């Protein structure tokens, strides 16, 4: 296991993500790779997210998926809690949520069976480093306990680290998509 702490790893990953985010054309490649990994789908409930800072942007893929599926985004209600999910569509009126997030002002509460997950960094064992609030870990644990759910991380290739420290509460990703496509994971075969 790496001897570096999560805060130190986050700082390095933020810098790499910022540079990748500014690279021309990378967003188009991400969208195509994400749709190739999770699509085509019909009648599914898919959770995307509204990107903040320099996160990889899933909205073009969400817009393509909403024609045949229900798409939702996470809503934070309280620290230490799992995420809830509110239905989203491209014309949804958005309001400001916690931590600079945008959420639909109204919409149905949904339970996704596929999640597109933002991250700060990842390793090729399918581990993700988030912002440190544990929201996705609690959410994935709850959803996986209730049934089949698939977690697909969306990131720039520059966000990969050789190894991440893993805690017992950390929930692994089933796939990670970058501008280069879906990456082979050492823990492949976890998909629910």
N, C-alpha and C positions, 0 to 999 in steps of 0.2 A: 504494500500500500504506500502511496505517496506520503512524504513527510510534510508536504506543504498544507497549510490550513485553507479552508474554504474561502475566507476573506482575501487571502493573497491570490488564490487561483481566480477568484472573481475579478479582481483588479486587472490581471493579465488578459483574461478573456474579454472583458469590456473593451479594452484597447484593440484587440484583434477583431472583435465584432464591428467596432466603429469603422475600421479601415475597410473591411469587407462590405459593409453596408453602403459605402460610398463608391463602390466599384460599379461602373456602368454596365447595364445589361444583366446583372446577376439576379435581379428580381424575376425576370422572365424565365430564366433557367430554373429558379426555385419553384415557380408555379408549375411549369411543365413536369418537373421531377415529382412534386407532391401529387399532382393529379395522376401521374403514372403509377404511383405507389398505392393510392387509396381509391382510385376510380377505375372504371366507371361504376357508380353505385346508384341504386334506386331504392327509395323508401327507407333510407337509414336516417338516424339522428346523429349529426356530426357536429362536434364542438370545435370551433376555431377560436380565434382571439383577436382583439383589437390591439395591434402592435403599439408598444411604447418605446421610447428612446430609439435605439438602433436594432430592435428585434427584426428578424426576418418577417416579411409581411405575407400572411396567408389570405388576405382579402380577395385577391384575384381568383384564387382557387375556390374560396368560399362562394364567390359570386357564380362561378361555373357550377358548383355542386348544388346550389339552392334550387335550381330548376327541377331536379328529380328527388331531392331530399329535404329534410328539415335541418336547418343550420342554426346553431346557438352559440353564444359566447358566455364566458364565465362572469359571474357577479360575486364580488366579495361582500359579505355581510358583517363579518367580525373576524378579528385576529384569532388564530387558533382553531378556526372552523374549516370545514370542507367548502369547496366552491359550490354555488348553485349555478344553473345555466338558464339563460333567457333567450328565447327565439330571436333570431336576427334575419334581416333581409337587407339588400343593398340600399334601400331607401329608408331604412329605419331611422327615426329621430334618436340621436344619441345624447346622453347626459353624462356629466363627469361623475366617475366613481372614485373609490379610494386609490391611492398610489398613482394618480394620473391616468387611470384607465378610463375608457369610454364604454358605456353600456347602453343598450336600447332603453328608451324611456318606458316602453311597455312591450309586452310580448308574453307568450306562454312560457311557463316553467317546463323545461324538458330534461330528460335523462339521456345523455349521449351514449352510444355504443362504440363510437370512434372519437378520439380526441386528438386534435392537432395541438401539440404542446410547445410553448416557447421555452427557451432556455438560455442560460449564460454560457455554459460550456457542456461538453459531453466527452465520454470516452467510448472506445469501440467495444466495450462490454455492455453498452446500453444504459450506462449510468448518466444522469443529468445533474448539472449544477444549476439551481435556480437562484432566486434573489434572497433566499434564506427564510422565507415565511412558512414554508412547508405546505402551502395551499394545494399544490398539485399532488404531493405525496399523500396527504390525507384524503383527497378526492379520489385518486386512483385506488387507494386501499379500500375505500367504501364501495366504489363501483365494482371492483374485482370481487369483493366479497358477495355482491348481489348477483353476479353473473358475468357473462363474457363482455369484455371491453378491450379495445385496442388503442394503445397510446403511441402516436407517431410524433417524434420530435422533429421540429423544423428549425434548421440552423444553417449558418454559413460554414463551409468546410474549415475556415480559419478558426472556428471555435473548438476544434477537437484538441483534447489534451491526452497525453499518454495514459494517465490513470487519475481517477478521482477518489478522494476518501469517501467511503460508503458507510452510512449509519444504518442501524436496523430498521428505521422508519422510511428509508429512501426506497422509492418505487422505481424499478427499471422501466425503460422504454421498450416497446416491441419492435420499433424500427426508427431509424434516424434518416431524414432526407436532407440533403444539401443540394447546392447547385450542380453537383456532379452526379446526382441520383441517390438512390437508396444505398446506404453503406452496409457492408456485411458486418454483422455484430458477432462477437464471440459467444454471446448468449442467445444466438438465433434459435428459433423454435419455440419461443415463449408466447407467441401470438395466441390470443384467446379465440 
